[in-house]
Amino acid sequence: MKNQKRFALIAAAAVGLTSFVHSQIVVAGYNMDALSASTQDLVTASALTEAANLTLNIGNPANAYPDTIVTANVTNANAYGTSDAAFTNDAFFSFTLTVGSDPLSFETISLQATRGGTSPAFRGFGLRVIDPANNVIDIAGDVSLTSNRGTFTDFSYDLSAIPSLQNVASGESIRFEMAVMMGSFSSGTRNIDIDNIVVTAIPEPTTYAALFGLAGLLLVLRRRMSARKA
């Protein structure tokens, strides 16, 4: 009976440790005080990269824009009312995450965004990811920003249901792209303001190692208990 209780306690500990190890962590974050990433060693994160018809600028504190905000501005004299049109016409920015020594399963991407001005009335964004096989996967399309300028809205998107973003191998890369939409073009207009882009993932080998190690320990203990009974 004492051995059975010990076995039960170890089994419960295994479940608890597995749950603890298999948890998501932040692997990359862009807090917008510069056009670069703060990241853990689990990935190599690129700087934010502008496509041909979009520029990224640090906000102007003199105009009540904190310097931790990046403004995404469409630079050609066109208005893109859908994210597909914005992507097609290079009105987007991107960043690339390259997996380090341990495979990762990507869980979420979150960000804060707000309108950069009051006119034109319609402003928004689209978000997509390019997986290691170069497949383009839409994450969020035609998201309309309704909050007043300077009042940020939180957005969070689930990546765990995308099979090609799970167990991404060491050395493989994924690229996130964010398009900017607006109702009409106006020279010098702030399009949208963005802050705190954060990507989370689960490191896979640690979880598997814990599972296999605990499973092996339980198997050995069970055999010992059976041998003693015999």
C-alpha positions as CSV (number, residue, x, y, z in Angstrom):
1,M,0.0,0.0,0.0
2,K,2.9,2.4,0.9
3,N,4.5,1.7,-2.5
4,Q,1.2,2.3,-4.3
5,K,0.8,5.7,-2.6
6,R,4.4,6.6,-3.5
7,F,3.7,5.6,-7.1
8,A,0.5,7.7,-7.1
9,L,2.4,10.7,-5.8
10,I,5.1,10.4,-8.4
11,A,2.5,10.1,-11.1
12,A,0.8,13.3,-9.9
13,A,4.1,15.1,-9.8
14,A,4.8,14.0,-13.4
15,V,1.5,15.5,-14.5
16,G,2.2,18.7,-12.7
17,L,5.8,19.0,-14.0
18,T,4.6,18.3,-17.5
19,S,2.0,21.0,-17.3
20,F,4.6,23.4,-15.9
21,V,7.2,22.7,-18.6
22,H,4.7,22.7,-21.5
23,S,3.9,26.4,-21.1
24,Q,4.2,29.3,-23.5
25,I,6.9,32.0,-23.1
26,V,7.7,35.2,-24.9
27,V,10.3,34.5,-27.6
28,A,10.3,37.9,-29.3
29,G,9.0,41.4,-28.6
30,Y,9.1,44.7,-30.3
31,N,8.4,47.5,-27.8
32,M,8.9,50.2,-30.5
33,D,11.5,52.4,-28.7
34,A,13.6,51.4,-31.7
35,L,12.9,49.4,-34.9
36,S,14.4,46.3,-33.4
37,A,13.5,43.3,-31.3
38,S,14.1,42.2,-27.7
39,T,14.3,38.5,-27.8
40,Q,15.3,35.4,-25.9
41,D,18.0,32.9,-27.2
42,L,15.2,30.7,-28.5
43,V,14.9,32.7,-31.7
44,T,16.9,35.2,-33.8
45,A,14.6,38.1,-34.4
46,S,15.1,40.5,-37.3
47,A,14.5,44.2,-37.2
48,L,11.2,45.5,-38.6
49,T,11.5,45.7,-42.3
50,E,9.5,48.2,-44.5
51,A,8.1,47.2,-47.9
52,A,8.5,49.6,-50.8
53,N,5.3,51.7,-50.1
54,L,5.4,52.0,-46.4
55,T,7.6,53.8,-43.9
56,L,8.0,53.3,-40.1
57,N,8.7,56.3,-37.9
58,I,9.2,56.8,-34.2
59,G,6.4,58.9,-32.8
60,N,6.9,62.6,-32.0
61,P,6.6,63.3,-28.2
62,A,6.1,67.0,-29.0
63,N,2.8,66.1,-30.7
64,A,1.7,63.9,-27.8
65,Y,3.0,60.7,-29.4
66,P,5.3,58.8,-27.0
67,D,8.6,57.8,-28.4
68,T,7.7,54.2,-27.8
69,I,5.2,54.2,-30.7
70,V,6.0,53.5,-34.3
71,T,3.8,55.0,-37.0
72,A,3.2,53.0,-40.2
73,N,2.7,55.4,-43.1
74,V,1.6,54.4,-46.6
75,T,4.0,56.5,-48.9
76,N,2.5,56.3,-52.4
77,A,-0.6,58.3,-53.4
78,N,-3.0,55.4,-53.1
79,A,-5.5,54.2,-50.5
80,Y,-5.8,50.5,-49.8
81,G,-9.2,49.6,-48.4
82,T,-8.4,45.9,-48.0
83,S,-5.4,44.1,-46.5
84,D,-5.1,42.1,-49.7
85,A,-4.7,45.3,-51.7
86,A,-2.2,46.7,-49.2
87,F,-0.1,43.5,-49.3
88,T,-0.2,43.4,-53.1
89,N,1.0,47.0,-53.3
90,D,3.8,46.7,-50.7
91,A,2.1,48.8,-48.1
92,F,3.2,46.6,-45.2
93,F,6.1,45.8,-42.9
94,S,7.5,42.5,-41.7
95,F,9.8,40.8,-39.3
96,T,11.4,37.3,-39.4
97,L,12.0,34.8,-36.5
98,T,14.5,32.1,-37.0
99,V,14.3,29.2,-34.5
100,G,17.4,28.5,-32.4
101,S,18.8,25.2,-31.3
102,D,15.5,23.8,-30.0
103,P,12.2,23.4,-32.0
104,L,9.4,25.7,-31.1
105,S,5.6,25.5,-31.4
106,F,4.3,29.0,-31.8
107,E,1.3,30.0,-29.7
108,T,0.2,33.6,-30.0
109,I,1.0,37.0,-31.6
110,S,-0.3,40.1,-29.9
111,L,0.0,43.8,-30.5
112,Q,-1.5,47.2,-29.7
113,A,-2.8,49.6,-32.4
114,T,-4.7,52.8,-32.8
115,R,-5.7,55.2,-35.6
116,G,-3.0,57.7,-36.5
117,G,-5.5,60.5,-37.2
118,T,-9.1,61.3,-37.6
119,S,-9.3,61.7,-41.4
120,P,-9.7,59.6,-43.5
121,A,-12.3,57.8,-41.3
122,F,-11.3,54.3,-42.2
123,R,-8.0,52.9,-41.0
124,G,-7.0,49.4,-40.2
125,F,-4.5,46.5,-40.8
126,G,-4.1,43.0,-41.9
127,L,-1.8,40.3,-40.5
128,R,-0.4,37.2,-42.1
129,V,2.5,34.8,-41.6
130,I,4.8,33.0,-44.1
131,D,5.6,29.5,-42.7
132,P,8.9,27.6,-43.2
133,A,7.6,26.1,-46.5
134,N,6.8,29.7,-47.8
135,N,3.0,29.2,-47.5
136,V,1.1,32.4,-46.9
137,I,-1.4,32.1,-44.0
138,D,-3.8,34.8,-43.1
139,I,-4.0,35.5,-39.4
140,A,-6.3,38.6,-39.4
141,G,-7.8,40.4,-42.4
142,D,-9.3,43.8,-42.7
143,V,-9.2,44.7,-39.1
144,S,-10.8,48.2,-38.6
145,L,-9.4,50.5,-36.0
146,T,-12.1,52.5,-34.3
147,S,-10.4,53.8,-31.2
148,N,-9.4,57.5,-31.1
149,R,-5.9,58.5,-31.9
150,G,-3.6,57.7,-29.0
151,T,-6.1,55.2,-27.4
152,F,-4.6,51.8,-28.1
153,T,-6.7,48.6,-28.6
154,D,-5.2,45.2,-27.7
155,F,-5.2,42.5,-30.3
156,S,-4.2,38.9,-29.8
157,Y,-4.3,36.0,-32.3
158,D,-3.9,32.2,-31.8
159,L,-1.2,30.5,-33.7
160,S,-1.5,27.1,-32.1
161,A,-4.1,25.9,-34.6
162,I,-1.7,26.4,-37.5
163,P,0.0,23.0,-38.1
164,S,3.0,24.4,-40.0
165,L,3.9,26.7,-37.0
166,Q,4.1,23.8,-34.6
167,N,7.3,22.0,-33.8
168,V,9.3,24.3,-36.2
169,A,12.8,22.9,-36.5
170,S,16.0,24.5,-35.5
171,G,17.2,26.9,-38.2
172,E,13.8,27.3,-39.9
173,S,12.2,30.7,-40.2
174,I,8.8,32.2,-40.2
175,R,7.9,35.8,-41.3
176,F,5.1,38.0,-40.0
177,E,3.7,40.7,-42.3
178,M,1.4,43.5,-41.3
179,A,-0.4,45.6,-43.9
180,V,-1.8,49.1,-43.4
181,M,-5.3,50.0,-44.8
182,M,-6.9,53.5,-45.1
183,G,-10.0,54.9,-46.7
184,S,-8.2,57.6,-48.8
185,F,-4.7,58.9,-49.2
186,S,-3.6,62.2,-47.7
187,S,0.0,63.3,-47.9
188,G,1.6,63.5,-44.4
189,T,-1.2,61.7,-42.7
190,R,-0.4,59.4,-39.8
191,N,-1.9,56.1,-40.8
192,I,-1.8,53.8,-37.8
193,D,0.3,53.7,-34.6
194,I,1.6,50.3,-33.3
195,D,3.2,49.2,-30.1
196,N,4.2,46.1,-28.2
197,I,4.2,43.3,-30.8
198,V,4.8,40.1,-28.8
199,V,5.2,36.5,-30.0
200,T,4.9,33.5,-27.7
201,A,5.9,29.9,-28.3
202,I,6.5,26.6,-26.5
203,P,10.0,25.1,-26.5
204,E,9.3,21.5,-27.5
205,P,12.4,19.4,-26.5
206,T,12.2,20.4,-22.8
207,T,8.7,19.1,-22.7
208,Y,9.5,15.8,-24.4
209,A,12.6,15.2,-22.3
210,A,10.5,15.7,-19.1
211,L,7.8,13.4,-20.4
212,F,10.2,10.6,-21.4
213,G,12.3,10.9,-18.3
214,L,9.2,10.8,-16.0
215,A,7.7,8.0,-18.0
216,G,10.9,6.0,-17.7
217,L,11.1,6.6,-13.9
218,L,7.5,5.5,-13.5
219,L,8.1,2.4,-15.5
220,V,11.1,1.4,-13.4
221,L,9.3,2.0,-10.2
222,R,6.3,0.0,-11.3
223,R,8.5,-2.9,-12.3
224,R,10.2,-2.8,-8.9
225,M,6.9,-2.8,-7.2
226,S,5.7,-5.8,-9.2
227,A,9.0,-7.7,-8.5
228,R,8.6,-7.2,-4.8
229,K,5.1,-8.5,-4.9
230,A,6.3,-11.6,-6.7
